[in-house]
Amino acid sequence: MTRLAVIGLGAMGGAVARRLATAGHEVLVWNRTPTAAARLARPGIVPVASPAEAARRADAVLVLVADDQALADVVQGPDGIAAGAAAHPAAVIQMSTVSPALSRHLADQLPAGAALLDAPVMGSPDAVEEGRATVFAGGTPQDVESWRPVLAEVGQVLVTGPVGSATAAKLVANSSLFGTVALLGESVALGQALGLDPDTVFAVMAATPLAAQAERRRPSLEKDRYPPRFSLGLAAKDAGLILDAARAQGVNLRIGSAVRAWIAEAETRGYGAQDYTVLLRCATRPDGPGAVRRPPASMT
């Protein structure tokens, strides 16, 4: 049994903690809001007072927080992971979706002897708890192999290269995912506007590369319900990271910029706390609250 710590107990962090405890590990947990850790407590899951305590007591610390600032906050300072790892060289496994540069620069914050991996997760919290998510893993070959059994509890491990590469891979994956959902919404909206009935629209979608997404998302569209698994607010953060990373490398993501505009409109319409697939509502219900009115295209 390995003693692990999970820092950050949102939907994904909580799922990772439960999954690792179910697999037989002792799991220490900490969250900025203590009630989240208290709710998770059960045999095998033990709240601790600070990230530093987690690092002092655990063999590895898995970090799943919302953004770059939250990651810096839990690593730095007297109560941070780096301070705890100075007394006990725990491995740090950075699983948040943040900028690739920050993942790489974490090595400068940690004491000598503390292994560092970046290992963001792709998949829903349900997929994590069932061990069928995908984990991108970046680090030295030795560190990745040492911690592969723990990562494999969460799902399939896809090795991407050195530290920072896994975070980059997660941005690439999210860019594809966001674009696919936005394109599905636009395609359904076009079918509606051209007078096709819903069954025909989805029969058409089933004959396209969007088939799997159309089948998966149709119930949400028809019920107009988007249960929060990955919030639109977090998607907005990730979309910004994607465009920032692209600009830094001189890559022009025209479709990515359009998707970011869809996400921004959805936030304006007050959907930030809903699942990011609420983009489908924005595309197919253009007259909803806060909608941006677009003039009809001119005929030439």
Kinemage of the C-alpha trace (Angstrom):
@kinemage 1
@onewidth
@group {chain A} dominant
@subgroup {mainchain}
@vectorlist {calphas} color= white
{ca met a 1} P 0.000 0.000 0.000
{ca thr a 2} L 1.267 3.469 -0.926
{ca arg a 3} L 0.390 6.540 1.130
{ca leu a 4} L -0.797 9.180 -1.295
{ca ala a 5} L -2.059 12.731 -0.867
{ca val a 6} L -4.598 14.505 -3.048
{ca ile a 7} L -4.556 18.306 -2.984
{ca gly a 8} L -7.686 19.906 -4.436
{ca leu a 9} L -11.026 18.144 -4.018
{ca gly a 10} L -13.208 19.484 -6.771
{ca ala a 11} L -15.122 17.054 -8.955
{ca met a 12} L -11.968 15.528 -10.426
{ca gly a 13} L -9.815 15.635 -7.299
{ca gly a 14} L -12.560 14.033 -5.223
{ca ala a 15} L -12.967 11.294 -7.816
{ca val a 16} L -9.220 10.607 -7.845
{ca ala a 17} L -9.132 10.393 -4.038
{ca arg a 18} L -12.049 7.963 -3.939
{ca arg a 19} L -10.576 5.855 -6.724
{ca leu a 20} L -7.193 5.548 -5.019
{ca ala a 21} L -8.804 4.680 -1.684
{ca thr a 22} L -10.935 2.019 -3.373
{ca ala a 23} L -7.738 0.598 -4.882
{ca gly a 24} L -6.376 0.099 -1.368
{ca his a 25} L -4.121 3.111 -0.888
{ca glu a 26} L -4.145 5.300 2.206
{ca val a 27} L -5.155 8.739 0.924
{ca leu a 28} L -4.504 12.043 2.693
{ca val a 29} L -6.655 14.894 1.423
{ca trp a 30} L -6.593 18.689 1.636
{ca asn a 31} L -8.771 21.358 0.106
{ca arg a 32} L -8.772 25.143 0.405
{ca thr a 33} L -12.354 24.820 1.673
{ca pro a 34} L -12.013 22.393 4.626
{ca thr a 35} L -15.613 21.191 4.419
{ca ala a 36} L -14.820 19.471 1.114
{ca ala a 37} L -12.149 17.363 2.824
{ca ala a 38} L -14.431 16.655 5.773
{ca arg a 39} L -17.205 15.409 3.467
{ca leu a 40} L -14.775 13.046 1.771
{ca ala a 41} L -13.404 11.555 5.007
{ca arg a 42} L -14.001 7.832 5.458
{ca pro a 43} L -11.865 4.770 6.195
{ca gly a 44} L -8.799 5.134 3.978
{ca ile a 45} L -9.296 8.870 3.344
{ca val a 46} L -7.863 11.203 5.984
{ca pro a 47} L -8.008 15.036 5.913
{ca val a 48} L -4.810 16.909 6.780
{ca ala a 49} L -4.218 20.501 7.870
{ca ser a 50} L -2.079 21.770 4.984
{ca pro a 51} L -0.357 20.832 1.715
{ca ala a 52} L 2.921 20.856 3.634
{ca glu a 53} L 1.633 18.218 6.052
{ca ala a 54} L 0.422 16.147 3.112
{ca ala a 55} L 3.885 16.280 1.508
{ca arg a 56} L 5.620 15.386 4.798
{ca arg a 57} L 3.430 12.320 5.336
{ca ala a 58} L 2.864 10.977 1.819
{ca asp a 59} L 4.981 9.068 -0.669
{ca ala a 60} L 3.468 11.114 -3.499
{ca val a 61} L 1.326 14.241 -3.663
{ca leu a 62} L -1.242 14.470 -6.477
{ca val a 63} L -2.358 18.037 -7.196
{ca leu a 64} L -5.691 18.771 -8.895
{ca val a 65} L -6.501 22.477 -8.608
{ca ala a 66} L -8.338 24.933 -10.817
{ca asp a 67} L -5.668 27.139 -12.383
{ca asp a 68} L -2.108 28.493 -12.381
{ca gln a 69} L -2.623 30.726 -9.334
{ca ala a 70} L -4.176 27.942 -7.275
{ca leu a 71} L -1.234 25.693 -8.160
{ca ala a 72} L 1.296 28.333 -7.096
{ca asp a 73} L -0.621 28.858 -3.854
{ca val a 74} L -0.488 25.197 -2.802
{ca val a 75} L 3.180 24.751 -3.753
{ca gln a 76} L 4.726 27.883 -2.265
{ca gly a 77} L 4.917 29.321 1.248
{ca pro a 78} L 5.453 27.780 4.693
{ca asp a 79} L 2.344 25.609 4.378
{ca gly a 80} L 3.011 24.629 0.776
{ca ile a 81} L 4.010 21.359 -0.819
{ca ala a 82} L 7.593 22.494 -1.388
{ca ala a 83} L 8.071 23.175 2.340
{ca gly a 84} L 6.736 19.757 3.243
{ca ala a 85} L 8.809 18.015 0.576
{ca ala a 86} L 11.957 19.628 1.995
{ca ala a 87} L 11.534 17.481 5.087
{ca his a 88} L 10.415 14.394 3.193
{ca pro a 89} L 11.194 14.125 -0.547
{ca ala a 90} L 7.756 13.045 -1.737
{ca ala a 91} L 7.061 12.815 -5.444
{ca val a 92} L 4.829 15.583 -6.802
{ca ile a 93} L 2.367 14.567 -9.514
{ca gln a 94} L 0.836 17.687 -11.042
{ca met a 95} L -2.544 16.681 -12.502
{ca ser a 96} L -4.127 20.126 -12.977
{ca thr a 97} L -4.773 21.701 -16.369
{ca val a 98} L -2.451 24.695 -16.255
{ca ser a 99} L 0.094 26.306 -18.560
{ca pro a 100} L 2.863 23.940 -19.720
{ca ala a 101} L 5.468 26.503 -18.671
{ca leu a 102} L 4.226 26.462 -15.083
{ca ser a 103} L 4.380 22.677 -14.967
{ca arg a 104} L 8.005 22.816 -16.104
{ca his a 105} L 8.907 25.608 -13.676
{ca leu a 106} L 7.572 23.642 -10.720
{ca ala a 107} L 10.884 21.799 -10.680
{ca asp a 108} L 12.568 25.029 -9.570
{ca gln a 109} L 10.196 25.281 -6.584
{ca leu a 110} L 10.787 21.774 -5.255
{ca pro a 111} L 13.745 20.588 -3.185
{ca ala a 112} L 16.407 18.312 -4.616
{ca gly a 113} L 15.326 14.696 -4.567
{ca ala a 114} L 11.628 15.371 -5.060
{ca ala a 115} L 10.473 13.710 -8.277
{ca leu a 116} L 8.116 15.738 -10.460
{ca leu a 117} L 5.597 14.470 -13.012
{ca asp a 118} L 2.826 16.256 -14.829
{ca ala a 119} L -0.146 13.978 -15.392
{ca pro a 120} L -3.424 15.707 -16.330
{ca val a 121} L -6.490 13.523 -16.698
{ca met a 122} L -8.867 13.350 -19.661
{ca gly a 123} L -12.289 11.974 -18.843
{ca ser a 124} L -15.252 12.565 -16.562
{ca pro a 125} L -15.218 12.046 -12.776
{ca asp a 126} L -17.285 8.888 -13.381
{ca ala a 127} L -14.597 7.596 -15.740
{ca val a 128} L -11.942 8.296 -13.100
{ca glu a 129} L -13.847 6.416 -10.394
{ca glu a 130} L -14.252 3.463 -12.747
{ca gly a 131} L -10.560 3.520 -13.731
{ca arg a 132} L -11.234 4.183 -17.416
{ca ala a 133} L -9.964 7.750 -17.858
{ca thr a 134} L -6.825 8.642 -19.818
{ca val a 135} L -3.800 9.992 -17.958
{ca phe a 136} L -1.146 11.882 -19.892
{ca ala a 137} L 2.215 11.385 -18.158
{ca gly a 138} L 5.274 13.603 -18.496
{ca gly a 139} L 8.549 13.199 -16.624
{ca thr a 140} L 11.796 11.285 -16.714
{ca pro a 141} L 11.380 7.693 -17.911
{ca gln a 142} L 12.382 6.473 -14.458
{ca asp a 143} L 9.873 8.643 -12.613
{ca val a 144} L 7.046 7.791 -14.999
{ca glu a 145} L 7.679 4.065 -14.646
{ca ser a 146} L 7.958 4.349 -10.852
{ca trp a 147} L 4.553 5.997 -10.567
{ca arg a 148} L 2.809 4.346 -13.515
{ca pro a 149} L 1.010 1.817 -11.242
{ca val a 150} L -0.615 4.672 -9.291
{ca leu a 151} L -1.577 6.571 -12.440
{ca ala a 152} L -2.918 3.363 -13.974
{ca glu a 153} L -5.452 3.112 -11.139
{ca val a 154} L -7.126 6.160 -12.709
{ca gly a 155} L -6.971 4.934 -16.301
{ca gln a 156} L -4.851 4.283 -19.350
{ca val a 157} L -1.448 5.955 -19.110
{ca leu a 158} L -0.204 7.733 -22.229
{ca val a 159} L 3.453 8.764 -21.881
{ca thr a 160} L 4.135 12.082 -23.602
{ca gly a 161} L 7.762 12.966 -22.861
{ca pro a 162} L 9.459 15.252 -20.305
{ca val a 163} L 7.753 17.333 -17.631
{ca gly a 164} L 5.426 19.853 -19.264
{ca ser a 165} L 4.628 17.655 -22.246
{ca ala a 166} L 1.609 16.057 -20.573
{ca thr a 167} L 0.098 19.438 -19.795
{ca ala a 168} L 0.674 20.413 -23.424
{ca ala a 169} L -1.014 17.174 -24.499
{ca lys a 170} L -4.049 17.967 -22.318
{ca leu a 171} L -4.429 21.362 -24.015
{ca val a 172} L -4.294 19.669 -27.423
{ca ala a 173} L -6.955 17.179 -26.308
{ca asn a 174} L -9.214 19.905 -24.911
{ca ser a 175} L -8.820 21.989 -28.057
{ca ser a 176} L -10.149 19.051 -30.059
{ca leu a 177} L -12.955 18.353 -27.587
{ca phe a 178} L -14.207 21.936 -27.343
{ca gly a 179} L -14.109 22.338 -31.108
{ca thr a 180} L -16.047 19.112 -31.635
{ca val a 181} L -18.847 20.129 -29.259
{ca ala a 182} L -19.094 23.607 -30.795
{ca leu a 183} L -19.176 22.144 -34.322
{ca leu a 184} L -21.893 19.693 -33.291
{ca gly a 185} L -23.984 22.555 -31.932
{ca glu a 186} L -23.578 24.585 -35.104
{ca ser a 187} L -24.412 21.597 -37.301
{ca val a 188} L -27.595 20.834 -35.373
{ca ala a 189} L -28.542 24.514 -35.482
{ca leu a 190} L -28.047 24.541 -39.263
{ca gly a 191} L -30.239 21.464 -39.654
{ca gln a 192} L -32.966 23.097 -37.578
{ca ala a 193} L -32.765 26.335 -39.569
{ca leu a 194} L -33.065 24.417 -42.849
{ca gly a 195} L -36.239 22.716 -41.671
{ca leu a 196} L -34.986 19.220 -40.896
{ca asp a 197} L -36.743 17.394 -38.075
{ca pro a 198} L -34.583 16.267 -35.110
{ca asp a 199} L -34.547 12.585 -36.069
{ca thr a 200} L -33.300 13.452 -39.544
{ca val a 201} L -30.640 15.810 -38.175
{ca phe a 202} L -29.251 13.103 -35.900
{ca ala a 203} L -29.482 10.465 -38.628
{ca val a 204} L -27.311 12.747 -40.745
{ca met a 205} L -24.905 13.273 -37.842
{ca ala a 206} L -24.631 9.488 -37.460
{ca ala a 207} L -23.203 9.310 -40.977
{ca thr a 208} L -20.468 11.865 -40.218
{ca pro a 209} L -17.264 11.922 -38.150
{ca leu a 210} L -19.357 13.561 -35.409
{ca ala a 211} L -21.445 10.404 -34.959
{ca ala a 212} L -20.211 9.413 -31.512
{ca gln a 213} L -20.548 12.921 -30.102
{ca ala a 214} L -24.007 13.352 -31.621
{ca glu a 215} L -25.248 10.132 -30.023
{ca arg a 216} L -23.700 11.019 -26.676
{ca arg a 217} L -24.971 14.610 -26.559
{ca arg a 218} L -28.463 14.183 -28.022
{ca pro a 219} L -30.162 13.520 -24.652
{ca ser a 220} L -28.730 16.735 -23.205
{ca leu a 221} L -29.901 18.717 -26.202
{ca glu a 222} L -33.398 17.265 -26.198
{ca lys a 223} L -33.865 17.591 -22.424
{ca asp a 224} L -32.001 20.911 -22.324
{ca arg a 225} L -30.089 19.653 -19.315
{ca tyr a 226} L -26.316 19.852 -18.895
{ca pro a 227} L -25.333 18.221 -15.566
{ca pro a 228} L -22.071 19.802 -14.407
{ca arg a 229} L -19.132 17.457 -14.826
{ca phe a 230} L -16.637 19.926 -16.274
{ca ser a 231} L -17.853 23.462 -15.794
{ca leu a 232} L -17.999 26.056 -18.530
{ca gly a 233} L -15.930 28.327 -16.276
{ca leu a 234} L -13.079 25.808 -16.258
{ca ala a 235} L -13.472 25.323 -20.004
{ca ala a 236} L -13.078 29.093 -20.435
{ca lys a 237} L -9.853 28.953 -18.447
{ca asp a 238} L -8.568 26.063 -20.562
{ca ala a 239} L -9.566 27.773 -23.816
{ca gly a 240} L -7.517 30.769 -22.755
{ca leu a 241} L -4.532 28.543 -21.974
{ca ile a 242} L -4.869 26.895 -25.381
{ca leu a 243} L -4.847 30.216 -27.256
{ca asp a 244} L -2.018 31.607 -25.118
{ca ala a 245} L 0.113 28.525 -25.796
{ca ala a 246} L -0.638 28.732 -29.517
{ca arg a 247} L 0.210 32.433 -29.728
{ca ala a 248} L 3.477 31.851 -27.874
{ca gln a 249} L 4.483 29.397 -30.603
{ca gly a 250} L 3.210 31.516 -33.502
{ca val a 251} L 0.275 29.190 -34.267
{ca asn a 252} L -2.938 30.803 -35.502
{ca leu a 253} L -5.902 28.825 -34.135
{ca arg a 254} L -8.781 30.337 -36.101
{ca ile a 255} L -11.249 27.631 -35.096
{ca gly a 256} L -9.953 27.752 -31.537
{ca ser a 257} L -10.583 31.493 -31.430
{ca ala a 258} L -14.131 30.962 -32.657
{ca val a 259} L -14.724 28.313 -29.993
{ca arg a 260} L -13.401 30.693 -27.347
{ca ala a 261} L -15.943 33.250 -28.571
{ca trp a 262} L -18.739 30.677 -28.144
{ca ile a 263} L -17.527 29.979 -24.611
{ca ala a 264} L -17.361 33.698 -23.813
{ca glu a 265} L -20.931 34.158 -25.055
{ca ala a 266} L -22.110 31.251 -22.920
{ca glu a 267} L -20.489 32.858 -19.885
{ca thr a 268} L -22.205 36.141 -20.707
{ca arg a 269} L -25.510 34.285 -20.766
{ca gly a 270} L -24.892 33.133 -17.197
{ca tyr a 271} L -23.976 29.500 -17.870
{ca gly a 272} L -20.529 29.493 -16.220
{ca ala a 273} L -21.453 26.953 -13.530
{ca gln a 274} L -23.087 24.520 -15.960
{ca asp a 275} L -21.302 21.803 -17.889
{ca tyr a 276} L -19.287 23.127 -20.821
{ca thr a 277} L -21.605 21.259 -23.202
{ca val a 278} L -24.118 24.041 -22.542
{ca leu a 279} L -22.415 25.397 -25.671
{ca leu a 280} L -24.957 23.243 -27.478
{ca arg a 281} L -27.780 25.319 -25.993
{ca cys a 282} L -26.079 28.540 -27.093
{ca ala a 283} L -25.713 27.248 -30.641
{ca thr a 284} L -29.218 25.815 -30.995
{ca arg a 285} L -31.192 28.360 -28.918
{ca pro a 286} L -29.853 31.693 -30.130
{ca asp a 287} L -32.624 33.712 -28.491
{ca gly a 288} L -31.890 32.603 -24.929
{ca pro a 289} L -30.895 34.958 -22.105
{ca gly a 290} L -27.925 37.150 -22.917
{ca ala a 291} L -27.699 35.875 -26.475
{ca val a 292} L -25.672 37.841 -28.945
{ca arg a 293} L -27.913 38.938 -31.781
{ca arg a 294} L -26.294 38.193 -35.127
{ca pro a 295} L -27.628 39.929 -38.258
{ca pro a 296} L -28.663 37.634 -41.105
{ca ala a 297} L -26.127 37.147 -43.833
{ca ser a 298} L -26.687 39.414 -46.820
{ca met a 299} L -27.721 37.860 -50.114
{ca thr a 300} L -25.492 38.556 -53.064
